Amino acid sequence: MESQSAIDIRVWGARGTFPMVGADALEFGGHTACVEVRAGDSLMLFDAGSGIIPAGKALLEEGITEINLLFSHVHYDHIIGLPYFLPAFWNKARLRIWAGHMQDGSTPEQLVDGIFRPPYFPITKEYMRADVEYRQFTPGDVLEPSPGVRLVTGSLTHPNGAVGYRVECKGATFCYLTDFEHDGGAGDAEIVRLARNADLAMLDATYTPEEYPRYVKFGHSTWRDCGALCAKAGVREWGMFHHMHMRADIDQQAIEDAARKEYPNAFAVRQGQHFHLAARTENAGT
């Protein structure tokens, strides 16, 4: 077992649907989905929810010039922060934007063009001063953002499509699996494939098991379903992600407590959390 960190993770936003502000969102945070992952020579941002706004400020202050932005999908809560992402407007930055979930074949550039579109936003994407490169893939592809970093992709069960990601580096594994619905079939099998023997996984657990019957086919899961899938996949530790947008801290804490009684390796993801995954001589693989 090697001692150095192989994958570093920072949570900039863990909320779903819409940002939440106020005293009821101090513990778990109010920003929508954005997770920073550093592995090898790659800096990756998964999703561009409102959490990408403070992420961008921090990266700019650090002088980071090479950034990969990977969309799970482009529903509003996962793209709302992109027009305010400061590195996109810095002429020294190189920004690679990846997407592969679109069922109509739309390209990443077309998606970004739709985000920066008057009259819904006052400027077009041409105002970005970064060197922007668009990269399209098909779910199931294995990407290599930099040497030694393996990025496995898969299709998730979600309205309009979504992509799950598995990051592998130096034997460590992190999985970003948001916006999926337990389906008891091929979709669940894909979650298990992506999460197999992962050190850490973050999964969509928007609803409680009691709430879920009111939201069937909305494209989101429960902590109990996530726990069962992670147990089947052999995940070491997993976090509940994509918290319901109006869920107060006290209620989210109660959900975490209930989940941990059944799955002691579970926790509710908090905005601002850091994780460091150690390198391993063995590679769990997929």
C-alpha positions as CSV (number, residue, x, y, z in Angstrom):
1,M,0.0,0.0,0.0
2,E,1.4,3.4,-1.0
3,S,0.9,6.3,1.3
4,Q,0.5,9.3,-1.1
5,S,-3.0,10.5,-2.1
6,A,-4.0,9.3,-5.5
7,I,-7.4,11.1,-5.8
8,D,-8.4,14.3,-4.0
9,I,-12.0,15.3,-3.9
10,R,-13.7,18.5,-2.9
11,V,-17.5,19.1,-2.7
12,W,-18.6,22.6,-3.9
13,G,-22.3,21.7,-4.1
14,A,-24.4,18.7,-3.2
15,R,-28.0,20.1,-3.5
16,G,-30.4,19.1,-6.2
17,T,-33.1,21.0,-8.2
18,F,-32.4,24.5,-7.0
19,P,-29.9,26.3,-4.7
20,M,-31.1,26.8,-1.1
21,V,-30.0,29.7,1.1
22,G,-30.5,30.5,4.7
23,A,-30.0,29.2,8.2
24,D,-31.5,25.8,7.3
25,A,-28.8,25.0,4.8
26,L,-25.6,25.7,6.8
27,E,-24.7,22.1,7.6
28,F,-25.1,20.4,4.2
29,G,-24.9,23.5,2.0
30,G,-27.2,25.1,-0.5
31,H,-25.2,25.0,-3.7
32,T,-26.2,22.6,-6.5
33,A,-24.0,19.9,-7.9
34,C,-20.3,20.5,-8.4
35,V,-17.6,18.2,-7.3
36,E,-13.9,18.8,-7.9
37,V,-11.6,15.8,-8.5
38,R,-7.8,16.0,-8.8
39,A,-6.1,12.8,-10.1
40,G,-2.7,12.6,-11.7
41,D,-2.3,15.7,-13.9
42,S,-6.0,16.2,-14.3
43,L,-8.3,18.6,-12.5
44,M,-11.9,17.7,-13.2
45,L,-15.1,19.4,-12.2
46,F,-18.2,17.2,-12.3
47,D,-21.2,19.4,-13.2
48,A,-21.6,23.1,-13.3
49,G,-24.3,23.7,-10.7
50,S,-24.2,26.9,-8.6
51,G,-21.3,25.3,-6.7
52,I,-19.0,26.0,-9.7
53,I,-19.1,29.7,-8.9
54,P,-17.0,29.5,-5.7
55,A,-15.0,26.7,-7.3
56,G,-14.1,29.0,-10.1
57,K,-13.0,31.8,-7.8
58,A,-10.8,29.4,-5.9
59,L,-9.2,27.9,-9.0
60,L,-8.6,31.4,-10.4
61,E,-6.9,32.5,-7.2
62,E,-4.7,29.3,-7.3
63,G,-3.7,30.1,-10.9
64,I,-5.1,26.7,-12.3
65,T,-5.0,26.9,-16.1
66,E,-6.1,23.3,-17.2
67,I,-9.6,22.4,-16.3
68,N,-11.9,19.5,-17.4
69,L,-15.6,20.1,-17.0
70,L,-17.7,17.0,-17.3
71,F,-21.5,17.2,-17.4
72,S,-23.6,14.4,-15.9
73,H,-26.4,16.0,-17.9
74,V,-27.7,19.5,-18.5
75,H,-30.8,20.0,-16.4
76,Y,-30.8,23.5,-14.9
77,D,-29.5,22.6,-11.5
78,H,-26.3,21.1,-13.1
79,I,-25.5,24.0,-15.4
80,I,-26.8,27.1,-13.6
81,G,-23.3,28.2,-12.5
82,L,-21.5,28.0,-15.8
83,P,-22.1,31.6,-17.0
84,Y,-20.5,32.8,-13.8
85,F,-17.5,30.4,-13.8
86,L,-14.6,32.9,-13.8
87,P,-11.9,30.7,-15.4
88,A,-14.1,30.5,-18.5
89,F,-13.5,34.2,-19.0
90,W,-9.7,34.1,-18.4
91,N,-7.5,34.1,-21.5
92,K,-4.8,32.0,-19.8
93,A,-7.2,29.1,-19.0
94,R,-7.8,26.0,-21.1
95,L,-11.2,24.5,-20.5
96,R,-12.3,21.1,-21.9
97,I,-16.0,20.6,-21.8
98,W,-17.2,16.9,-22.0
99,A,-20.7,15.6,-22.5
100,G,-22.1,12.3,-23.8
101,H,-25.6,11.9,-22.4
102,M,-27.7,13.6,-25.1
103,Q,-30.1,11.2,-26.6
104,D,-30.7,13.4,-29.7
105,G,-26.9,13.5,-30.5
106,S,-26.5,17.2,-29.5
107,T,-22.8,18.1,-29.1
108,P,-21.2,19.7,-26.1
109,E,-20.8,22.9,-28.0
110,Q,-24.5,23.0,-28.9
111,L,-25.3,22.5,-25.2
112,V,-23.1,25.3,-24.1
113,D,-24.5,27.5,-26.8
114,G,-28.0,26.9,-25.4
115,I,-26.8,27.9,-21.9
116,F,-25.4,31.3,-23.2
117,R,-28.4,32.3,-25.2
118,P,-30.3,35.6,-25.2
119,P,-32.9,36.5,-24.1
120,Y,-32.4,34.0,-21.3
121,F,-28.8,35.2,-20.7
122,P,-27.4,38.4,-22.1
123,I,-24.2,37.2,-23.7
124,T,-23.2,34.3,-26.0
125,K,-20.5,31.7,-25.4
126,E,-18.2,33.7,-27.6
127,Y,-17.6,36.0,-24.7
128,M,-15.6,33.3,-23.0
129,R,-11.9,34.1,-23.2
130,A,-10.5,30.7,-22.2
131,D,-9.3,28.3,-24.8
132,V,-12.4,26.1,-24.9
133,E,-12.3,22.6,-26.3
134,Y,-15.5,20.5,-26.7
135,R,-15.3,16.7,-26.3
136,Q,-18.1,14.4,-27.1
137,F,-18.3,10.7,-26.0
138,T,-20.8,7.9,-25.9
139,P,-21.8,6.4,-22.5
140,G,-19.7,3.3,-22.0
141,D,-16.6,4.9,-23.4
142,V,-13.4,5.0,-21.3
143,L,-11.8,8.4,-21.3
144,E,-8.2,9.5,-20.5
145,P,-8.1,13.1,-19.4
146,S,-4.4,12.7,-18.7
147,P,-1.9,9.8,-18.6
148,G,-2.6,7.5,-15.7
149,V,-6.1,8.7,-15.2
150,R,-8.9,6.4,-16.4
151,L,-12.5,7.7,-16.6
152,V,-15.1,5.0,-17.1
153,T,-18.5,6.3,-18.2
154,G,-22.0,4.7,-18.2
155,S,-25.6,5.6,-19.0
156,L,-27.9,6.4,-16.1
157,T,-31.7,6.0,-15.9
158,H,-32.9,9.6,-15.9
159,P,-35.3,11.8,-18.0
160,N,-33.4,13.1,-21.1
161,G,-30.4,10.9,-20.2
162,A,-27.5,11.2,-17.8
163,V,-24.0,9.9,-17.4
164,G,-22.2,8.3,-14.4
165,Y,-18.5,8.5,-14.0
166,R,-15.8,6.3,-12.4
167,V,-12.4,7.8,-11.8
168,E,-9.4,5.5,-11.4
169,C,-5.9,6.5,-10.6
170,K,-3.1,4.6,-9.0
171,G,-5.5,1.9,-7.9
172,A,-7.9,4.3,-6.1
173,T,-11.4,4.7,-7.3
174,F,-14.0,7.5,-7.0
175,C,-17.5,7.3,-8.5
176,Y,-19.9,10.2,-9.3
177,L,-23.3,8.8,-9.8
178,T,-26.0,11.4,-9.5
179,D,-29.4,11.7,-11.1
180,F,-30.5,8.1,-11.6
181,E,-33.5,6.1,-10.6
182,H,-33.4,2.6,-9.2
183,D,-35.0,0.4,-11.9
184,G,-34.4,-3.2,-10.8
185,G,-32.8,-3.9,-14.2
186,A,-30.2,-2.7,-16.6
187,G,-29.9,0.7,-15.0
188,D,-29.1,-0.8,-11.6
189,A,-26.6,-3.2,-13.2
190,E,-24.8,-0.1,-14.7
191,I,-24.6,1.5,-11.3
192,V,-23.1,-1.7,-9.9
193,R,-20.6,-1.9,-12.8
194,L,-19.4,1.6,-12.3
195,A,-19.2,1.4,-8.5
196,R,-17.6,-2.0,-8.3
197,N,-15.1,-2.0,-5.3
198,A,-14.9,1.8,-5.3
199,D,-13.2,3.5,-2.4
200,L,-15.8,6.3,-2.4
201,A,-19.0,6.8,-4.3
202,M,-21.5,9.7,-4.3
203,L,-25.0,8.7,-5.4
204,D,-28.3,10.4,-5.9
205,A,-30.4,9.9,-2.8
206,T,-32.9,12.7,-3.2
207,Y,-35.9,11.0,-1.6
208,T,-36.6,9.0,1.5
209,P,-38.1,5.6,0.9
210,E,-41.4,7.0,2.3
211,E,-41.4,9.9,-0.2
212,Y,-40.4,8.0,-3.3
213,P,-43.9,6.6,-4.3
214,R,-45.0,10.2,-5.0
215,Y,-42.0,10.7,-7.3
216,V,-41.8,7.6,-9.4
217,K,-40.3,8.3,-12.9
218,F,-38.8,11.6,-11.7
219,G,-35.4,10.1,-12.2
220,H,-34.1,10.1,-8.6
221,S,-33.3,7.5,-6.0
222,T,-33.5,6.8,-2.2
223,W,-30.8,6.1,0.4
224,R,-32.1,2.6,0.8
225,D,-31.8,1.8,-2.9
226,C,-28.4,3.4,-3.0
227,G,-27.3,1.4,0.0
228,A,-28.4,-1.9,-1.6
229,L,-26.6,-1.1,-4.8
230,C,-23.4,-0.1,-3.0
231,A,-23.5,-3.3,-0.9
232,K,-23.8,-5.3,-4.1
233,A,-21.0,-3.5,-5.7
234,G,-18.7,-3.7,-2.7
235,V,-18.3,0.0,-2.2
236,R,-16.1,0.9,0.8
237,E,-17.8,4.2,1.6
238,W,-20.6,6.1,0.0
239,G,-22.3,9.5,0.2
240,M,-25.9,10.5,-0.3
241,F,-25.9,13.3,-2.9
242,H,-28.4,15.6,-4.6
243,H,-30.3,16.5,-1.5
244,M,-33.8,17.7,-2.0
245,H,-33.7,21.4,-2.6
246,M,-35.9,22.5,0.3
247,R,-34.7,19.9,2.8
248,A,-33.6,21.6,6.0
249,D,-30.5,20.5,7.8
250,I,-32.3,18.9,10.7
251,D,-34.3,16.7,8.3
252,Q,-31.2,15.8,6.3
253,Q,-29.4,14.9,9.5
254,A,-32.3,12.6,10.4
255,I,-32.0,10.9,7.0
256,E,-28.3,10.4,7.5
257,D,-28.9,8.9,10.9
258,A,-31.6,6.5,9.5
259,A,-29.3,5.4,6.6
260,R,-26.3,4.8,8.8
261,K,-28.4,2.3,11.0
262,E,-28.7,0.1,8.0
263,Y,-25.5,1.0,6.2
264,P,-22.7,2.1,8.6
265,N,-20.5,3.1,5.6
266,A,-23.0,5.7,4.4
267,F,-23.0,9.5,5.1
268,A,-24.8,12.6,3.7
269,V,-22.4,14.6,1.5
270,R,-21.7,18.1,2.8
271,Q,-20.7,21.1,0.8
272,G,-17.1,21.9,1.6
273,Q,-16.1,18.3,2.4
274,H,-12.6,17.1,1.3
275,F,-11.6,13.5,0.7
276,H,-8.2,12.0,0.0
277,L,-8.0,8.5,-1.5
278,A,-4.7,6.7,-1.0
279,A,-2.9,5.0,-3.9
280,R,-3.2,1.2,-3.9
281,T,-0.9,-1.3,-5.4
282,E,-3.9,-3.4,-6.5
283,N,-6.4,-2.1,-9.0
284,A,-10.0,-3.0,-8.3
285,G,-11.0,-2.5,-12.0
286,T,-14.6,-2.6,-13.3
